[in-house]
Every structure is written in C-alpha cells, then in structure tokens.
Amino acid sequence: QVQLVEFGGGLVQPGGSLRLSCAASGFMFSSYIMTWYRQPPGKERELVARISISGRTTNYADSVKGRFTISRDNAKNTMYLQMNSLKPEDTAVYYCNAVNSPFGTNNYWGQGTQVTVSS
C-alpha cells in the first residue's frame, strides 16, 4: 500500500540544524511532485518547499529561503529537507506530500514529524 513516512524531527536550539527525510513506498515515486508542508501550533498548514519529479526545479516559501534545502533521491524513493539556521517560528509538524505529474489525480500525505526549535 501507499506509504509516506517522515523521519528526523526533534528538539533543536535556535540556530541549529535538522535534516528531515520522507521515505515513499507503494507508488512510482519518480513520477510524483514532492512537497514539504508544515503546520505550526494553532495555525493552518502551509507550503514549505516543493521539488519537481527530476529534482531540477525547486520552490520555497519566503520564510525559509536561504535556510532550507529540499532534495530527492529517486533511486532511494526518498525526499529530504535540510533545515539550517532554525528559528522558534519554524516550530511545527512537518508533512511530506506526493502528487502525481502531470494530472494530479493522486495525492498522498505522510503522518507528520514534530520539529521544535527552543532554547
């Protein structure tokens, strides 16, 4: 069955780094646009970063540009989010999302991983 499983969340001090991973199975990962979303406490879910099926095109929310880097390894069916210079406002549950290209008829979500930035 389809699975998206996030790894790598945790507690980190401001200015620190974390690397999130999203392991995919049960579908053709290399045909899916992959996206990281996050949901801060008491707020709506928001897009963090998106990567094309080839990995050559990426998009970021303004709030994370220059600090976060999204990448993917189609051979390993895995997507990553390298998060540097973390701030308390980055605290959220981070979710990975997969949408098939080009028709967008399949939409899969992971269960989320908590990232807490606090001293």
All heavy atoms as an XYZ file, in Angstrom:
921
protein
N       0.850     -1.195      0.000
C       0.000      0.000      0.000
C       0.886      1.245      0.000
O       2.062      1.185      0.296
C      -0.920      0.017      1.216
C      -0.246      0.318      2.552
C       0.350     -0.915      3.189
O       0.633     -1.914      2.515
N       0.578     -0.864      4.475
N       0.269      2.375     -0.292
C       0.999      3.640     -0.346
C       1.408      4.069      1.065
O       0.603      4.039      1.995
C       0.127      4.731     -0.987
C       0.784      6.090     -0.846
C      -0.135      4.408     -2.458
N       2.677      4.431      1.185
C       3.159      4.942      2.466
C       4.121      6.093      2.232
O       4.972      6.037      1.337
C       3.879      3.859      3.264
C       2.970      2.979      4.089
C       3.730      2.168      5.122
O       4.741      1.551      4.808
N       3.253      2.180      6.351
N       3.978      7.125      3.048
C       4.949      8.207      3.166
C       5.285      8.313      4.642
O       4.386      8.532      5.457
C       4.386      9.538      2.666
C       4.187      9.704      1.163
C       3.459     11.022      0.881
C       5.515      9.665      0.425
N       6.549      8.139      4.979
C       6.955      8.154      6.376
C       8.053      9.178      6.569
O       9.106      9.103      5.928
C       7.439      6.767      6.834
C       7.815      6.810      8.314
C       6.373      5.710      6.581
N       7.795     10.135      7.445
C       8.778     11.187      7.733
C       9.665     10.764      8.900
O       9.201     10.151      9.853
C       8.079     12.510      8.084
C       7.200     13.076      6.990
C       5.743     12.707      7.146
O       5.460     11.699      7.827
O       4.886     13.424      6.600
N      10.942     11.152      8.818
C      11.913     10.896      9.881
C      12.714     12.160     10.133
O      12.812     13.024      9.266
C      12.906      9.800      9.446
C      12.293      8.473      9.159
C      11.987      8.120      7.849
C      12.022      7.574     10.168
C      11.428      6.885      7.558
C      11.459      6.336      9.887
C      11.166      6.000      8.584
N      13.304     12.256     11.317
C      14.301     13.276     11.559
C      13.857     14.458     12.390
O      14.665     15.349     12.666
N      12.608     14.520     12.784
C      12.174     15.623     13.622
C      12.747     15.523     15.020
O      13.352     14.519     15.404
N      12.561     16.596     15.787
C      13.057     16.586     17.148
C      13.149     17.985     17.717
O      12.613     18.934     17.149
N      13.855     18.090     18.835
C      14.059     19.369     19.520
C      15.449     19.890     19.188
O      16.439     19.151     19.303
C      13.923     19.161     21.030
C      14.250     20.355     21.930
C      13.283     21.500     21.670
C      14.223     19.933     23.397
N      15.516     21.147     18.779
C      16.800     21.754     18.430
C      16.812     23.185     18.929
O      15.763     23.838     19.019
C      17.029     21.677     16.902
C      15.959     22.459     16.150
C      18.424     22.116     16.518
N      17.990     23.680     19.263
C      18.121     25.061     19.723
C      18.080     26.026     18.546
O      18.437     25.653     17.419
C      19.437     25.232     20.480
C      19.471     24.493     21.810
C      20.707     24.832     22.617
O      21.676     25.369     22.088
N      20.672     24.536     23.898
N      17.663     27.253     18.784
C      17.710     28.258     17.713
C      19.110     28.359     17.109
O      20.114     28.318     17.841
C      17.323     29.549     18.439
C      16.477     29.093     19.579
C      17.071     27.793     20.022
N      19.153     28.444     15.790
C      20.421     28.465     15.078
C      20.926     27.101     14.677
O      21.895     26.990     13.914
N      20.283     26.067     15.173
C      20.703     24.702     14.871
C      20.174     24.197     13.552
O      19.508     24.923     12.801
N      20.464     22.932     13.285
C      20.083     22.295     12.026
C      19.410     20.957     12.282
O      19.683     20.290     13.287
C      21.323     22.060     11.155
O      21.940     23.265     10.805
N      18.540     20.600     11.341
C      17.923     19.270     11.311
C      17.787     18.861      9.854
O      17.653     19.722      8.971
C      16.539     19.264     11.959
C      16.418     19.210     13.474
C      14.944     19.307     13.873
C      17.039     17.946     14.035
N      17.780     17.553      9.620
C      17.520     17.028      8.286
C      16.340     16.074      8.372
O      16.408     15.054      9.052
C      18.736     16.294      7.734
C      18.586     15.897      6.272
C      19.643     14.901      5.867
N      19.784     14.804      4.427
C      20.297     13.734      3.810
N      20.699     12.686      4.507
N      20.407     13.719      2.492
N      15.271     16.428      7.675
C      14.097     15.563      7.596
C      14.203     14.670      6.370
O      14.719     15.082      5.328
C      12.813     16.389      7.519
C      12.562     17.391      8.639
C      11.198     18.055      8.430
C      12.638     16.739      9.994
N      13.683     13.457      6.506
C      13.584     12.528      5.387
C      12.140     12.082      5.236
O      11.399     12.009      6.219
C      14.466     11.294      5.611
O      15.813     11.649      5.773
N      11.760     11.791      3.998
C      10.429     11.250      3.711
C      10.630     10.022      2.833
O      11.037     10.152      1.666
C       9.581     12.286      3.011
S       7.995     11.652      2.405
N      10.367      8.848      3.386
C      10.535      7.592      2.654
C       9.203      7.176      2.044
O       8.187      7.092      2.748
C      11.047      6.514      3.588
N       9.218      6.939      0.729
C       7.990      6.613     -0.002
C       7.991      5.161     -0.436
O       9.045      4.593     -0.761
C       7.868      7.520     -1.220
N       6.802      4.572     -0.466
C       6.648      3.214     -0.976
C       5.225      3.021     -1.476
O       4.316      3.763     -1.090
C       6.971      2.179      0.109
O       6.112      2.338      1.213
N       5.053      2.058     -2.379
C       3.723      1.725     -2.865
C       3.257      2.517     -4.063
O       2.114      2.353     -4.509
N       4.102      3.400     -4.591
C       3.752      4.147     -5.799
C       5.042      4.522     -6.518
O       6.134      4.393     -5.965
C       2.918      5.393     -5.476
C       3.603      6.427     -4.629
C       4.194      7.537     -5.207
C       3.640      6.303     -3.249
C       4.827      8.496     -4.425
C       4.269      7.253     -2.454
C       4.869      8.359     -3.044
N       4.902      5.023     -7.749
C       6.069      5.337     -8.569
C       6.605      6.705     -8.184
O       6.257      7.741     -8.778
C       5.714      5.287    -10.051
C       6.929      5.336    -10.955
S       6.495      5.097    -12.692
C       5.969      3.389    -12.689
N       7.483      6.725     -7.214
C       7.995      7.964     -6.619
C       8.524      8.929     -7.667
O       8.303     10.136     -7.581
C       9.091      7.604     -5.620
C       9.735      8.760     -4.924
C       9.117      9.382     -3.855
C      10.981      9.225     -5.340
C       9.717     10.449     -3.199
C      11.589     10.292     -4.700
C      10.954     10.900     -3.621
N       9.213      8.421     -8.667
C       9.870      9.290     -9.660
C       8.878     10.015    -10.560
O       9.285     10.891    -11.326
C      10.836      8.468    -10.512
O      10.145      7.426    -11.170
N       7.602      9.698    -10.472
C       6.573     10.374    -11.262
C       5.747     11.353    -10.442
O       4.723     11.843    -10.915
C       5.634      9.345    -11.897
O       6.316      8.526    -12.814
N       6.183     11.623     -9.224
C       5.412     12.454     -8.306
C       6.175     13.717     -7.932
O       7.364     13.662     -7.585
C       5.069     11.687     -7.033
C       3.887     10.757     -7.201
C       3.967      9.642     -8.027
C       2.681     11.010     -6.557
C       2.879      8.801     -8.205
C       1.586     10.173     -6.721
C       1.692      9.079     -7.547
O       0.611      8.255     -7.718
N       5.465     14.850     -8.010
C       5.962     16.091     -7.437
C       5.879     15.952     -5.921
O       4.853     15.537     -5.378
C       5.124     17.287     -7.914
C       5.271     17.453     -9.431
C       5.523     18.555     -7.174
C       4.294     18.434    -10.032
N       6.962     16.312     -5.251
C       7.032     16.148     -3.800
C       7.107     17.504     -3.115
O       7.784     18.422     -3.587
C       8.257     15.322     -3.415
C       8.261     13.896     -3.973
S       6.886     12.900     -3.393
C       7.229     12.820     -1.626
N       6.428     17.594     -1.990
C       6.324     18.861     -1.274
C       6.438     18.631      0.232
O       5.913     17.635      0.744
C       4.973     19.543     -1.571
O       4.809     19.676     -2.991
C       4.906     20.920     -0.942
N       7.111     19.546      0.890
C       7.085     19.610      2.356
C       6.095     20.701      2.746
O       6.168     21.818      2.253
C       8.454     19.941      2.929
C       9.427     18.812      2.896
C      10.443     18.634      2.012
C       9.480     17.698      3.803
N      11.129     17.477      2.302
C      10.570     16.884      3.400
C       8.735     17.311      4.912
C      10.914     15.709      4.072
C       9.080     16.141      5.572
C      10.156     15.360      5.153
N       5.214     20.377      3.683
C       4.311     21.336      4.313
C       4.621     21.332      5.814
O       5.235     20.414      6.339
C       2.846     20.934      4.115
C       2.300     21.120      2.722
C       2.505     20.152      1.729
C       1.566     22.250      2.383
C       1.995     20.314      0.457
C       1.053     22.424      1.110
C       1.270     21.448      0.152
O       0.759     21.619     -1.104
N       4.134     22.369      6.482
C       4.212     22.375      7.931
C       2.973     23.033      8.526
O       2.318     23.839      7.872
C       5.470     23.099      8.418
C       5.498     24.597      8.157
C       6.851     25.171      8.565
N       6.907     26.624      8.356
C       8.011     27.344      8.505
N       9.166     26.756      8.853
N       7.980     28.646      8.296
N       2.678     22.658      9.762
C       1.543     23.246     10.465
C       2.004     23.673     11.848
O       2.187     22.831     12.740
C       0.390     22.259     10.571
C      -0.864     22.877     11.145
C      -2.095     22.033     10.897
O      -2.025     20.862     10.534
N      -3.255     22.645     11.082
N       2.217     24.990     12.021
C       2.599     25.496     13.340
C       1.440     25.352     14.322
O       0.273     25.267     13.894
C       2.922     26.969     13.075
C       3.122     27.070     11.600
C       2.226     26.036     11.001
N       1.709     25.381     15.608
C       0.641     25.257     16.600
C      -0.416     26.335     16.422
O      -0.101     27.520     16.346
C       1.381     25.420     17.937
C       2.802     25.137     17.645
C       3.044     25.488     16.224
N      -1.667     25.932     16.337
C      -2.766     26.878     16.231
C      -2.910     27.570     14.892
O      -3.705     28.500     14.767
N      -2.138     27.116     13.893
C      -2.190     27.762     12.580
C      -2.537     26.747     11.495
O      -2.545     25.549     11.731
C      -0.859     28.441     12.269
C      -0.500     29.566     13.225
C       0.768     30.283     12.788
C       1.108     31.410     13.725
N       2.345     32.132     13.314
N      -2.783     27.264     10.291
C      -3.097     26.400      9.170
C      -1.821     25.806      8.561
O      -0.729     26.353      8.710
C      -3.871     27.185      8.112
C      -5.245     27.624      8.575
C      -6.070     28.250      7.465
O      -5.526     28.472      6.374
O      -7.260     28.520      7.705
N      -2.025     24.702      7.863
C      -0.896     24.077      7.173
C      -0.412     24.989      6.046
O      -1.228     25.613      5.343
C      -1.327     22.720      6.608
C      -0.203     21.845      6.156
C      -0.703     20.460      5.786
N      -1.267     19.755      6.940
C      -1.622     18.476      6.926
N      -1.468     17.754      5.816
N      -2.133     17.916      7.999
N       0.915     25.062      5.865
C       1.496     25.944      4.846
C       2.577     25.214      4.079
O       3.239     24.306      4.609
C       2.100     27.199      5.501
C       3.217     26.924      6.494
C       3.676     28.166      7.232
O       2.944     29.171      7.241
O       4.787     28.118      7.819
N       2.747     25.626      2.827
C       3.786     25.037      1.995
C       5.149     25.541      2.428
O       5.335     26.731      2.667
C       3.536     25.385      0.526
C       4.442     24.732     -0.530
C       3.653     24.518     -1.820
C       5.681     25.553     -0.809
N       6.103     24.625      2.516
C       7.479     24.984      2.880
C       8.379     24.960      1.640
O       9.076     25.927      1.347
C       8.041     24.013      3.931
C       9.507     24.329      4.228
C       7.208     24.069      5.207
N       8.361     23.833      0.922
C       9.220     23.683     -0.254
C       8.662     22.585     -1.148
O       8.068     21.626     -0.663
C      10.649     23.353      0.162
N       8.911     22.745     -2.453
C       8.420     21.787     -3.449
C       9.550     21.457     -4.406
O      10.381     22.308     -4.718
C       7.231     22.362     -4.193
C       6.687     21.517     -5.335
C       5.349     22.056     -5.790
N       4.308     21.750     -4.803
C       3.221     22.494     -4.623
N       3.018     23.561     -5.343
N       2.316     22.137     -3.724
N       9.551     20.216     -4.910
C      10.580     19.790     -5.841
C       9.944     19.026     -6.986
O       9.023     18.225     -6.789
C      11.668     18.952     -5.118
C      12.862     18.681     -6.027
C      11.089     17.664     -4.536
C      14.090     18.187     -5.269
N      10.448     19.279     -8.193
C       9.911     18.634     -9.388
C      10.300     17.160     -9.424
O      11.124     16.694     -8.633
C      10.434     19.340    -10.630
O      11.853     19.203    -10.708
N       9.730     16.438    -10.386
C       9.983     14.994    -10.453
C      11.453     14.707    -10.750
O      12.002     13.709    -10.268
C       9.066     14.313    -11.471
C       9.231     14.905    -12.867
C       7.621     14.391    -11.029
C       8.431     14.190    -13.950
N      12.109     15.572    -11.486
C      13.523     15.363    -11.798
C      14.436     15.868    -10.699
O      15.602     15.464    -10.619
C      13.879     16.064    -13.099
O      13.814     17.465    -12.912
N      13.913     16.781     -9.893
C      14.735     17.409     -8.871
C      15.412     18.685     -9.327
O      16.062     19.363     -8.521
N      15.225     19.027    -10.580
C      15.945     20.208    -11.105
C      15.256     21.517    -10.742
O      15.885     22.575    -10.765
C      16.088     20.097    -12.621
C      17.124     19.068    -13.056
C      17.434     19.219    -14.540
N      16.327     18.755    -15.374
C      16.229     17.527    -15.849
N      17.145     16.619    -15.558
N      15.210     17.193    -16.630
N      13.958     21.479    -10.429
C      13.220     22.698    -10.096
C      12.733     22.628     -8.659
O      12.133     21.621     -8.245
C      12.020     22.874    -11.026
O      12.477     22.927    -12.383
C      11.263     24.151    -10.696
N      13.008     23.684     -7.913
C      12.569     23.761     -6.525
C      11.917     25.110     -6.262
O      12.232     26.114     -6.915
C      13.745     23.580     -5.557
O      14.736     24.571     -5.827
C      14.372     22.194     -5.692
N      11.006     25.133     -5.300
C      10.352     26.365     -4.873
C      10.306     26.375     -3.356
O      10.146     25.317     -2.735
C       8.930     26.447     -5.432
C       8.886     26.362     -6.944
O       8.611     25.317     -7.500
N       9.185     27.460     -7.594
N      10.433     27.587     -2.786
C      10.453     27.717     -1.338
C       9.513     28.821     -0.877
O       9.338     29.828     -1.564
C      11.864     28.049     -0.855
C      12.875     26.971     -1.120
C      13.626     26.966     -2.298
C      13.088     25.944     -0.207
C      14.547     25.969     -2.548
C      14.016     24.943     -0.448
C      14.736     24.960     -1.619
O      15.660     23.965     -1.863
N       8.983     28.659      0.312
C       8.295     29.762      0.961
C       9.315     30.846      1.285
O      10.475     30.547      1.595
C       7.616     29.273      2.246
N       8.884     32.094      1.223
C       9.816     33.197      1.505
C      10.445     33.070      2.882
O      11.609     33.432      3.078
C       9.078     34.533      1.394
C       8.743     34.898     -0.040
O       9.330     34.309     -0.964
O       7.893     35.788     -0.231
N       9.705     32.530      3.818
C      10.178     32.464      5.200
C      11.343     31.487      5.398
O      12.037     31.560      6.413
C       9.025     32.066      6.127
O       8.492     30.809      5.737
N      11.569     30.587      4.433
C      12.640     29.597      4.594
C      13.732     29.719      3.528
O      14.729     28.993      3.592
C      12.083     28.159      4.606
C      10.976     28.019      5.640
C      11.602     27.729      3.236
N      13.556     30.605      2.567
C      14.559     30.760      1.502
C      15.921     31.085      2.081
O      16.049     31.929      2.965
C      14.131     31.870      0.537
C      13.108     31.447     -0.487
C      12.754     32.600     -1.427
C      11.673     32.177     -2.407
N      11.235     33.314     -3.259
N      16.926     30.394      1.580
C      18.285     30.618      2.043
C      18.652     29.831      3.287
O      19.822     29.772      3.661
N      17.652     29.215      3.923
C      17.924     28.427      5.135
C      17.612     26.941      4.940
O      18.295     26.094      5.525
C      17.083     28.953      6.308
C      17.357     30.396      6.667
C      16.646     30.791      7.955
N      15.184     30.697      7.837
C      14.435     29.930      8.635
N      14.979     29.202      9.584
N      13.107     29.916      8.475
N      16.591     26.654      4.153
C      16.160     25.261      3.929
C      16.521     24.843      2.503
O      16.484     25.652      1.577
C      14.651     25.130      4.096
C      14.139     25.268      5.505
C      14.954     25.726      6.535
C      12.822     24.958      5.803
C      14.474     25.859      7.833
C      12.318     25.078      7.079
C      13.151     25.534      8.099
N      16.822     23.555      2.346
C      17.099     22.993      1.028
C      16.340     21.684      0.862
O      16.491     20.764      1.686
C      18.596     22.723      0.835
O      19.325     23.947      1.013
C      18.873     22.185     -0.563
N      15.529     21.618     -0.192
C      14.795     20.398     -0.499
C      15.563     19.609     -1.554
O      16.173     20.192     -2.458
C      13.359     20.725     -0.986
C      12.512     19.464     -1.100
C      13.383     21.514     -2.289
C      11.031     19.756     -1.380
N      15.535     18.297     -1.443
C      16.191     17.444     -2.433
C      15.470     16.098     -2.466
O      14.633     15.813     -1.606
C      17.672     17.254     -2.103
O      17.837     16.625     -0.843
N      15.804     15.303     -3.471
C      15.200     13.981     -3.584
C      16.200     13.022     -4.212
O      17.082     13.432     -4.982
C      13.915     14.032     -4.409
C      14.104     14.384     -5.864
C      12.757     14.638     -6.567
N      11.928     13.434     -6.630
C      10.625     13.456     -6.892
N      10.001     14.609     -7.093
N       9.940     12.325     -6.952
N      16.023     11.751     -3.887
C      16.814     10.687     -4.481
C      15.828      9.677     -5.035
O      15.259      8.880     -4.276
C      17.723     10.051     -3.431
C      18.672      9.029     -4.021
O      18.376      8.475     -5.094
O      19.705      8.765     -3.410
N      15.597      9.721     -6.332
C      14.603      8.842     -6.939
C      15.016      7.379     -6.889
O      14.164      6.489     -6.915
C      14.322      9.266     -8.380
C      13.497     10.538     -8.456
O      12.882     10.961     -7.477
N      13.485     11.158     -9.628
N      16.291      7.113     -6.804
C      16.751      5.728     -6.693
C      16.421      5.134     -5.324
O      16.263      3.919     -5.190
C      18.254      5.658     -6.948
N      16.318      6.019     -4.323
C      16.023      5.560     -2.956
C      14.587      5.859     -2.539
O      14.197      5.588     -1.401
C      16.982      6.225     -1.964
C      18.429      5.819     -2.147
C      19.309      6.464     -1.083
C      20.755      6.009     -1.236
N      21.635      6.645     -0.212
N      13.797      6.434     -3.465
C      12.398      6.781     -3.151
C      12.302      7.639     -1.893
O      11.437      7.431     -1.028
C      11.542      5.522     -2.978
C      11.319      4.778     -4.271
O      11.620      5.292     -5.356
N      10.828      3.567     -4.180
N      13.171      8.615     -1.798
C      13.258      9.428     -0.584
C      13.417     10.902     -0.932
O      14.132     11.259     -1.867
C      14.433      8.970      0.295
O      14.272      7.581      0.610
C      14.478      9.753      1.602
N      12.746     11.734     -0.146
C      12.880     13.180     -0.235
C      13.475     13.691      1.067
O      13.282     13.076      2.122
C      11.504     13.826     -0.457
C      11.504     15.333     -0.420
S       9.889     16.072     -0.740
C       8.921     15.520      0.647
N      14.181     14.817      0.970
C      14.860     15.370      2.145
C      14.531     16.846      2.303
O      14.184     17.533      1.350
C      16.371     15.220      2.010
C      16.834     13.805      1.748
C      17.098     13.377      0.445
C      16.982     12.895      2.787
C      17.504     12.078      0.191
C      17.389     11.592      2.540
C      17.648     11.191      1.241
O      18.054      9.905      1.001
N      14.697     17.319      3.529
C      14.632     18.752      3.803
C      15.742     19.078      4.792
O      15.660     18.695      5.966
C      13.276     19.167      4.364
C      13.094     20.671      4.553
C      13.034     21.372      3.180
C      11.831     20.985      5.342
N      16.774     19.738      4.301
C      17.853     20.197      5.167
C      17.461     21.567      5.716
O      17.230     22.500      4.943
C      19.169     20.294      4.398
C      20.334     20.810      5.217
C      20.725     19.864      6.335
O      20.803     18.660      6.144
N      20.966     20.420      7.520
N      17.390     21.670      7.021
C      16.946     22.901      7.665
C      18.102     23.459      8.505
O      18.544     22.805      9.449
C      15.728     22.631      8.558
C      14.576     21.978      7.813
S      13.086     21.820      8.826
C      13.654     20.642     10.060
N      18.566     24.628      8.126
C      19.657     25.296      8.833
C      19.168     26.599      9.440
O      18.123     27.115      9.065
C      20.813     25.574      7.877
C      21.412     24.311      7.283
O      21.411     23.242      7.908
N      21.923     24.417      6.061
N      19.947     27.134     10.356
C      19.618     28.419     10.995
C      18.174     28.427     11.489
O      17.427     29.375     11.235
C      19.859     29.576     10.017
O      21.193     29.582      9.578
N      17.808     27.386     12.187
C      16.419     27.244     12.611
C      16.023     28.324     13.609
O      16.826     28.765     14.437
C      16.195     25.857     13.202
C      16.057     24.751     12.146
C      16.310     23.377     12.741
C      14.686     24.812     11.495
N      14.762     28.730     13.507
C      14.201     29.768     14.363
C      13.014     29.200     15.139
O      12.395     28.227     14.696
C      13.716     30.935     13.494
C      14.756     31.520     12.574
C      14.140     32.583     11.679
C      15.164     33.170     10.725
N      14.564     34.217      9.849
N      12.667     29.804     16.252
C      11.498     29.313     17.002
C      10.232     29.261     16.153
O       9.397     28.362     16.338
C      11.376     30.328     18.135
C      12.774     30.804     18.367
C      13.387     30.855     16.997
N      10.106     30.179     15.203
C       8.907     30.188     14.355
C       8.896     29.059     13.338
O       7.894     28.884     12.626
C       8.755     31.539     13.637
C       9.997     32.006     12.918
C      10.813     32.992     13.752
O      10.996     32.742     14.967
O      11.281     34.003     13.173
N       9.952     28.281     13.264
C       9.947     27.072     12.427
C       9.311     25.884     13.149
O       9.115     24.826     12.550
C      11.372     26.687     12.018
C      12.019     27.713     11.113
O      11.334     28.217     10.191
O      13.214     28.008     11.314
N       8.984     26.072     14.418
C       8.340     25.012     15.180
C       7.005     24.639     14.546
O       6.152     25.501     14.325
C       8.116     25.444     16.630
O       9.389     25.630     17.264
C       7.307     24.417     17.406
N       6.831     23.358     14.242
C       5.630     22.894     13.541
C       5.691     21.380     13.389
O       6.747     20.767     13.603
C       5.530     23.536     12.161
N       4.568     20.820     12.976
C       4.573     19.455     12.469
C       4.835     19.535     10.969
O       4.150     20.274     10.264
C       3.241     18.728     12.745
C       3.279     17.312     12.169
C       2.957     18.687     14.244
N       5.826     18.807     10.514
C       6.216     18.822      9.106
C       5.679     17.568      8.414
O       5.864     16.442      8.919
C       7.733     18.890      8.979
C       8.269     20.271      9.266
C       8.269     20.791     10.561
C       8.766     21.074      8.239
C       8.741     22.070     10.828
C       9.240     22.353      8.492
C       9.216     22.843      9.789
O       9.684     24.114     10.048
N       5.043     17.784      7.254
C       4.419     16.707      6.498
C       5.021     16.622      5.097
O       5.308     17.661      4.480
C       2.933     16.961      6.334
C       2.135     17.027      7.612
C       1.962     18.235      8.273
C       1.541     15.885      8.143
C       1.219     18.301      9.445
C       0.791     15.946      9.314
C       0.638     17.166      9.948
O      -0.097     17.225     11.112
N       5.154     15.420      4.585
C       5.503     15.291      3.177
C       4.256     14.924      2.376
O       3.334     14.279      2.881
C       6.636     14.299      2.938
S       6.312     12.607      3.369
N       4.259     15.384      1.149
C       3.118     15.226      0.249
C       3.610     14.814     -1.122
O       4.662     15.283     -1.581
C       2.358     16.551      0.173
C       1.274     16.551     -0.885
O       1.481     17.039     -1.987
N       0.131     16.013     -0.556
N       2.830     13.943     -1.765
C       3.160     13.484     -3.113
C       1.947     13.645     -4.010
O       0.840     13.223     -3.649
C       3.594     12.019     -3.076
N       2.157     14.255     -5.171
C       1.100     14.419     -6.167
C       1.639     13.961     -7.512
O       2.731     14.390     -7.923
C       0.628     15.881     -6.257
C      -0.425     16.027     -7.364
C       0.056     16.343     -4.928
N       0.883     13.124     -8.203
C       1.394     12.594     -9.469
C       1.375     13.664    -10.550
O       0.485     14.521    -10.604
C       0.616     11.348     -9.903
C      -0.862     11.618    -10.108
O      -1.495     12.336     -9.314
N      -1.424     11.067    -11.169
N       2.378     13.591    -11.398
C       2.534     14.530    -12.504
C       2.277     13.811    -13.821
O       2.736     12.682    -13.986
C       3.951     15.102    -12.482
O       4.161     15.952    -13.559
N       1.565     14.425    -14.775
C       1.097     15.807    -14.745
C      -0.356     15.995    -14.310
O      -0.793     17.133    -14.154
C       1.226     16.222    -16.210
C       0.882     14.968    -16.951
C       1.426     13.839    -16.127
N      -1.082     14.899    -14.052
C      -2.530     15.031    -13.897
C      -2.988     15.358    -12.481
O      -4.095     15.847    -12.299
C      -3.222     13.752    -14.383
C      -2.911     13.435    -15.813
C      -2.099     12.356    -16.151
C      -3.391     14.236    -16.835
C      -1.801     12.078    -17.462
C      -3.100     13.962    -18.157
C      -2.299     12.880    -18.468
N      -2.176     15.093    -11.485
C      -2.551     15.432    -10.119
C      -3.733     14.671     -9.586
O      -4.460     15.171     -8.731
N      -3.934     13.462    -10.062
C      -5.105     12.689     -9.650
C      -4.883     11.902     -8.362
O      -5.848     11.450     -7.750
C      -5.501     11.708    -10.761
O      -4.333     10.979    -11.190
C      -6.071     12.459    -11.958
N      -3.637     11.736     -7.956
C      -3.317     11.050     -6.714
C      -2.612     12.008     -5.774
O      -1.693     12.713     -6.182
C      -2.412      9.838     -6.969
C      -3.085      8.805     -7.861
O      -4.298      8.657     -7.852
N      -2.290      8.098     -8.641
N      -3.019     12.006     -4.530
C      -2.498     12.953     -3.546
C      -2.288     12.207     -2.233
O      -3.251     11.771     -1.606
C      -3.501     14.095     -3.361
C      -2.921     15.255     -2.576
O      -1.918     15.127     -1.880
N      -3.560     16.401     -2.679
N      -1.023     12.049     -1.849
C      -0.703     11.253     -0.662
C      -0.007     12.117      0.385
O       0.755     13.025      0.059
C       0.233     10.090     -1.032
C      -0.285      9.199     -2.137
C       0.531      8.860     -3.211
C      -1.579      8.689     -2.100
C       0.073      8.037     -4.232
C      -2.051      7.870     -3.117
C      -1.223      7.552     -4.182
O      -1.683      6.744     -5.192
N      -0.272     11.771      1.654
C       0.306     12.511      2.783
C       0.989     11.560      3.761
O       0.522     10.441      3.976
C      -0.779     13.263      3.544
C      -1.350     14.422      2.795
C      -2.419     14.424      1.962
C      -0.866     15.772      2.830
N      -2.639     15.687      1.459
C      -1.704     16.536      1.983
C       0.177     16.417      3.489
C      -1.526     17.908      1.782
C       0.356     17.788      3.288
C      -0.480     18.508      2.443
N       2.049     12.042      4.385
C       2.649     11.337      5.497
C       1.945     11.685      6.791
O       1.038     12.525      6.823
N       2.401     11.064      7.885
C       1.739     11.257      9.180
C       2.297     12.469      9.931
O       1.702     12.898     10.922
C       1.902     10.010     10.051
C       3.215      9.894     10.807
C       4.414      9.614      9.911
O       4.280      9.272      8.738
N       5.611      9.751     10.469
N       3.417     13.000      9.457
C       3.993     14.182     10.077
C       5.070     13.851     11.100
O       5.070     12.793     11.715
N       5.989     14.802     11.254
C       7.033     14.700     12.274
C       7.180     16.058     12.951
O       7.170     17.095     12.290
C       8.368     14.219     11.671
O       9.319     13.988     12.714
C       8.946     15.211     10.675
N       7.306     16.042     14.258
C       7.350     17.291     15.035
C       8.759     17.865     15.028
O       9.741     17.159     15.307
C       6.925     17.033     16.483
C       7.023     18.239     17.392
C       5.980     19.293     17.066
O       4.802     18.987     16.897
N       6.401     20.556     16.999
N       8.841     19.143     14.720
C      10.085     19.906     14.854
C       9.835     21.018     15.861
O       8.912     21.813     15.693
C      10.531     20.487     13.499
C      11.714     21.438     13.683
C      10.881     19.372     12.528
N      10.646     21.058     16.887
C      10.528     22.085     17.916
C      11.853     22.814     18.040
O      12.895     22.181     18.260
C      10.147     21.472     19.272
O       8.910     20.764     19.141
C       9.988     22.552     20.323
N      11.803     24.128     17.863
C      13.002     24.960     17.964
C      12.860     25.814     19.221
O      12.019     26.705     19.291
C      13.183     25.840     16.727
C      14.503     26.617     16.829
C      13.135     25.010     15.462
N      13.675     25.510     20.206
C      13.550     26.187     21.501
C      14.850     26.057     22.274
O      15.564     25.053     22.165
C      12.409     25.561     22.306
O      12.341     26.116     23.603
N      15.125     27.087     23.069
C      16.301     27.038     23.936
C      15.920     26.511     25.312
O      16.787     26.377     26.187
C      16.933     28.411     24.041
O      15.980     29.352     24.463
